[in-house]
Every structure is written in structure tokens, then in C-alpha cells.
């Protein structure tokens, strides 16, 4: 059985972060493992607290995974400080990790900031150069490319800038600010659009975590990058289209649910 490791923060509400990653990887047919960067107190409406692990403890988690069950792919999510990012990058290089997918979690969908300024610099300089793919949404791509994105043409320019600066593939996700749910994959000077239909569903908590984890799972199974992105996008689209509801809360996403419950009985082979 193929394996995948997620290095990310915990989401106490279960819909994003480590919890979403583990469910997604499992349902996409790989054995899922985790190294936790932080505990968060959060739900679909916001983040009320973050408790980071120490760099030394994160290093220990990563080493224990790699020295026993070597991951076929690695997904990296929330890492809110430069010290944590530097440890992640150093240990992945040391262990010669492959199929690294970075979801640059800078701001939660609720607007809560999850990455400090020094961490953004460390991400671009230390982590992205060893990654196969980075998956920024529009606001994150604007930070990484240092430009505004207001159109499809802007997405292409930003993706090329990030590719050139960081030396990795880039999947710019269009659904956050633009009206179309079309994503753009660029690598080695070539760009490819993945067209999608926009689904009117307020249950969007965890979509970024789920997409990047599904990509990593498919890379672990041996699919190439384009096919892994396509399969992951189909997986997330199917989950959103199911319109499942786990109950009503008090916030703006008051029909919060777990995207992966859509596929609980039908793992992706």
C-alpha cells in the first residue's frame, strides 16, 4: 500500500488541517501519517487560538515517520513560523522526500491569519524550491508573486512568477476571489487550465486542505502531476456537489460539514 505524510496543524472542528488530510488520504487509497505543527482551537467560523509545537518536537515526529514507514508523498499545510518551516525543509532534504505538495496556509477562510511574515519568506526560500507543487489560492498567490490578481491573465502571470522564483510547479486556485472555479497549473514554462463548475455551497471549510491532500495521495500512487490534479479536483467537486449537512452552528458557514463524508463508502482507487 502506498503511503503519504501530512505535516500540518490540527483543526479541532475536524473539517480542515490534519483531520481533513488524514481522511482525504485514506479515502484516496493511501496509508496516511501525520506530523503536527500546531494545535488550533477553531471551527468553521474562525480560529480562537494557536499552540505551536517546538521545532525540536516537530523534527522528532518527522524523523520517526521516515525511519519506519517512508512516505511516497508529503503534503505540507499550516506552518506558522519560520523556525518550523526551516525544520520541515531541512528534514525533508535529509530524508530525500519525494512528491512534496505545499498548501501555503496563510489565512483561514474565516479571515484569521495563520502565518507570520517571517514564515512567508522562509516558505519561499526554503520549502518551495524542494516541492513538486505549491497550491495557493488567489490571496496567497498575490503574496507569493507580489502582485494583484484580478483576471485569468493575472493568474497566468502570477503562476509564472512563482514558478520562476521558487522553482516548483504552481496550482493557482481560482475559486477564492474570481467568479469561476477554474484552476491553473504551471510548471517548467507550461501552463494548463483545469476548468470547473462553481457550486453554490457554503460548506467550504477545508477545501484547500482536501485538494492538496488528494493531489499528494494520487502522486503517491504513481499518477503524474496533471492526472493527480485532475483526480483531486474531481474529488473535491464531487464532495461540494453532495451538499451534505452535519448540523447548524452560529456562524456564517452554519451548515458546516466534512467534505470527505461524501466519499466515506466509496474510496478513490
C-alpha positions as CSV (number, residue, x, y, z in Angstrom):
1,X,0.0,0.0,0.0
2,X,1.3,3.5,-0.9
3,X,1.8,6.0,1.9
4,X,1.6,9.7,2.5
5,X,2.6,12.1,5.3
6,X,0.8,15.3,6.2
7,X,2.7,17.9,8.1
8,X,0.1,20.5,9.3
9,X,-1.9,21.9,12.1
10,X,-4.8,20.3,13.9
11,X,-8.4,21.6,13.4
12,X,-10.5,20.9,16.5
13,X,-13.7,21.0,14.4
14,X,-12.4,18.2,12.2
15,X,-13.1,19.7,8.8
16,X,-9.6,21.1,7.9
17,X,-6.0,20.6,8.8
18,X,-4.6,17.3,9.9
19,X,-8.0,15.8,10.3
20,X,-9.1,16.6,6.7
21,X,-5.7,15.5,5.4
22,X,-5.9,12.1,7.0
23,X,-9.4,11.4,5.9
24,X,-8.7,12.6,2.3
25,X,-5.6,10.5,2.0
26,X,-7.3,7.4,3.4
27,X,-10.3,7.8,1.1
28,X,-7.9,8.3,-1.8
29,X,-6.4,4.9,-1.2
30,X,-3.1,5.5,0.7
31,X,-1.9,4.9,4.2
32,X,-1.9,8.3,5.9
33,X,0.5,9.5,8.6
34,X,0.9,12.9,10.3
35,X,3.4,15.3,12.0
36,X,1.5,18.0,13.9
37,X,2.9,21.6,13.6
38,X,0.3,23.2,15.9
39,X,-2.9,22.7,17.9
40,X,-5.7,25.1,17.0
41,X,-8.9,26.0,18.7
42,X,-11.2,26.6,15.7
43,X,-14.4,25.8,13.9
44,X,-15.8,26.9,10.5
45,X,-16.3,30.5,11.7
46,X,-12.8,31.3,12.9
47,X,-9.7,30.5,14.9
48,X,-9.6,31.5,18.6
49,X,-6.2,30.1,19.5
50,X,-3.0,28.5,18.1
51,X,-0.5,26.5,20.2
52,X,2.7,25.6,18.2
53,X,4.8,22.6,18.8
54,X,8.6,23.2,19.2
55,X,10.9,22.8,16.2
56,X,12.7,20.0,18.0
57,X,9.5,18.1,18.6
58,X,8.4,18.6,15.0
59,X,11.7,17.2,13.9
60,X,11.3,14.2,16.1
61,X,7.9,13.5,14.6
62,X,9.1,13.7,11.0
63,X,12.2,11.5,11.8
64,X,10.1,8.8,13.4
65,X,7.8,8.6,10.4
66,X,10.6,8.5,7.8
67,X,12.7,6.0,9.6
68,X,9.9,3.5,9.9
69,X,7.3,4.0,7.1
70,X,8.9,6.0,4.3
71,X,6.2,8.3,2.7
72,X,5.6,8.1,-1.1
73,X,4.3,11.7,-0.9
74,X,4.3,14.5,1.6
75,X,1.7,17.3,2.0
76,X,2.6,20.4,4.0
77,X,-0.1,22.6,5.4
78,X,-0.1,25.1,8.2
79,X,3.3,26.0,9.5
80,X,3.0,29.4,11.1
81,X,6.7,30.3,11.9
82,X,10.0,30.4,10.1
83,X,11.6,28.0,12.6
84,X,9.0,25.3,11.9
85,X,9.3,25.7,8.1
86,X,13.1,25.6,8.3
87,X,12.9,22.3,10.3
88,X,10.5,20.8,7.8
89,X,12.7,21.8,4.8
90,X,15.9,20.5,6.4
91,X,14.4,17.2,7.4
92,X,12.7,16.6,4.0
93,X,16.0,17.2,2.3
94,X,17.9,15.0,4.8
95,X,15.4,12.1,4.2
96,X,15.3,12.7,0.4
97,X,11.5,13.1,0.5
98,X,9.6,12.9,-2.8
99,X,6.3,14.2,-4.2
100,X,6.1,17.2,-1.9
101,X,2.9,19.2,-2.1
102,X,2.8,22.6,-0.2
103,X,-0.5,24.2,0.6
104,X,0.6,27.7,1.8
105,X,-1.9,28.2,4.5
106,X,-1.6,31.9,5.2
107,X,-5.1,33.0,6.1
108,X,-8.1,30.9,7.1
109,X,-11.3,31.1,5.0
110,X,-12.8,33.0,8.0
111,X,-10.1,35.6,7.7
112,X,-7.9,34.5,10.6
113,X,-4.2,35.0,9.9
114,X,-2.2,31.7,10.2
115,X,1.3,32.6,9.0
116,X,3.7,35.3,10.2
117,X,5.7,37.5,7.9
118,X,9.0,35.7,8.5
119,X,7.3,32.4,7.8
120,X,6.3,33.6,4.3
121,X,9.9,34.4,3.5
122,X,11.1,31.0,4.8
123,X,8.4,29.3,2.8
124,X,9.5,30.9,-0.5
125,X,13.2,30.4,0.2
126,X,13.5,27.1,1.9
127,X,10.4,25.0,1.3
128,X,9.1,25.7,-2.2
129,X,12.4,25.0,-4.0
130,X,12.2,21.4,-2.9
131,X,8.5,21.0,-3.6
132,X,6.9,19.4,-6.6
133,X,3.8,21.7,-6.3
134,X,2.5,24.6,-4.3
135,X,-1.3,25.2,-4.3
136,X,-2.0,28.9,-3.4
137,X,-5.5,30.4,-3.6
138,X,-5.8,33.9,-5.1
139,X,-4.8,35.9,-1.9
140,X,-1.8,33.5,-1.3
141,X,-0.7,33.7,-4.9
142,X,-0.8,37.5,-4.6
143,X,1.6,37.4,-1.6
144,X,4.0,34.9,-3.3
145,X,4.0,36.7,-6.6
146,X,3.8,40.2,-5.1
147,X,1.1,41.4,-7.5
148,X,-2.7,41.8,-7.7
149,X,-4.7,39.1,-9.4
150,X,-8.0,40.3,-10.9
151,X,-8.3,38.2,-14.0
152,X,-7.3,34.9,-15.7
153,X,-4.4,36.6,-17.4
154,X,-3.2,37.8,-13.9
155,X,-3.4,34.2,-12.7
156,X,-1.1,33.1,-15.5
157,X,1.4,35.9,-14.8
158,X,1.4,35.2,-11.1
159,X,1.9,31.5,-11.6
160,X,4.8,32.1,-13.9
161,X,6.4,34.5,-11.5
162,X,6.1,31.9,-8.6
163,X,7.5,29.2,-10.8
164,X,10.5,31.3,-11.8
165,X,11.2,32.5,-8.3
166,X,10.7,29.2,-6.4
167,X,11.5,26.6,-9.0
168,X,8.4,24.4,-8.4
169,X,5.1,23.7,-10.0
170,X,2.2,26.0,-9.1
171,X,-1.5,25.4,-9.0
172,X,-3.3,28.7,-8.6
173,X,-6.8,28.1,-7.4
174,X,-9.3,30.5,-9.0
175,X,-12.4,30.0,-6.8
176,X,-11.5,32.2,-3.9
177,X,-11.8,35.7,-5.5
178,X,-12.7,35.2,-9.1
179,X,-16.1,34.1,-10.2
180,X,-15.0,30.9,-12.0
181,X,-13.8,27.7,-10.2
182,X,-11.0,27.2,-12.7
183,X,-7.5,26.3,-11.5
184,X,-4.3,26.9,-13.4
185,X,-1.3,24.5,-13.3
186,X,2.1,25.9,-14.4
187,X,5.4,24.2,-14.4
188,X,8.6,24.3,-16.5
189,X,7.2,27.1,-18.5
190,X,4.0,25.4,-19.5
191,X,0.5,26.2,-18.2
192,X,-2.7,24.1,-18.2
193,X,-6.2,25.1,-17.1
194,X,-8.4,22.8,-15.2
195,X,-11.9,24.0,-15.8
196,X,-14.5,23.6,-13.0
197,X,-18.1,24.5,-12.3
198,X,-18.8,26.9,-9.4
199,X,-21.0,25.2,-6.8
200,X,-23.2,27.4,-4.6
201,X,-22.3,25.7,-1.3
202,X,-21.5,27.5,1.9
203,X,-19.7,24.4,3.2
204,X,-16.2,25.3,2.0
205,X,-14.3,24.8,5.3
206,X,-11.3,22.5,4.5
207,X,-11.4,22.6,0.7
208,X,-7.8,23.7,0.3
209,X,-6.6,21.0,2.7
210,X,-8.6,18.4,1.0
211,X,-7.5,19.3,-2.5
212,X,-3.8,19.4,-1.7
213,X,-4.0,16.1,0.2
214,X,-5.8,14.4,-2.6
215,X,-3.1,15.6,-5.0
216,X,-0.4,14.2,-2.7
217,X,-2.3,10.9,-2.4
218,X,-2.5,10.5,-6.2
219,X,1.2,11.3,-6.6
220,X,1.9,8.7,-4.0
221,X,0.0,6.1,-6.1
222,X,2.2,6.9,-9.2
223,X,0.0,9.3,-11.2
224,X,1.7,12.2,-12.9
225,X,1.2,15.7,-11.7
226,X,-1.5,16.6,-14.2
227,X,-3.5,13.5,-13.6
228,X,-3.1,13.9,-9.8
229,X,-4.5,17.4,-10.0
230,X,-7.4,16.3,-12.2
231,X,-8.4,13.4,-9.9
232,X,-8.1,15.7,-6.8
233,X,-10.2,18.4,-8.4
234,X,-12.9,15.9,-9.3
235,X,-12.9,14.5,-5.8
236,X,-13.4,18.0,-4.2
237,X,-16.0,19.0,-6.8
238,X,-18.0,15.8,-6.0
239,X,-17.8,16.4,-2.3
240,X,-19.1,20.0,-2.7
241,X,-21.9,18.9,-5.1
242,X,-23.2,16.4,-2.5
243,X,-24.5,19.4,-0.3
244,X,-24.2,17.3,2.9
245,X,-25.1,18.9,6.2
246,X,-23.8,17.8,9.6
247,X,-25.7,20.4,11.6
248,X,-26.3,24.1,12.1
249,X,-24.0,26.4,14.1
250,X,-24.0,30.1,14.8
251,X,-21.6,31.4,12.2
252,X,-21.7,32.3,8.5
253,X,-20.9,28.7,7.5
254,X,-23.7,27.4,9.6
255,X,-24.1,24.2,7.7
256,X,-20.6,23.1,8.4
257,X,-19.7,19.6,7.3
258,X,-16.8,17.4,6.5
259,X,-16.1,17.3,2.8
260,X,-14.8,13.8,3.0
261,X,-18.0,12.3,4.3
262,X,-19.3,12.4,0.7
263,X,-16.9,9.6,-0.1
264,X,-17.0,7.7,3.2
265,X,-18.2,4.5,1.5
266,X,-16.5,4.9,-1.9
267,X,-12.7,5.4,-1.6
268,X,-11.0,6.6,-4.7
269,X,-8.9,3.7,-6.1
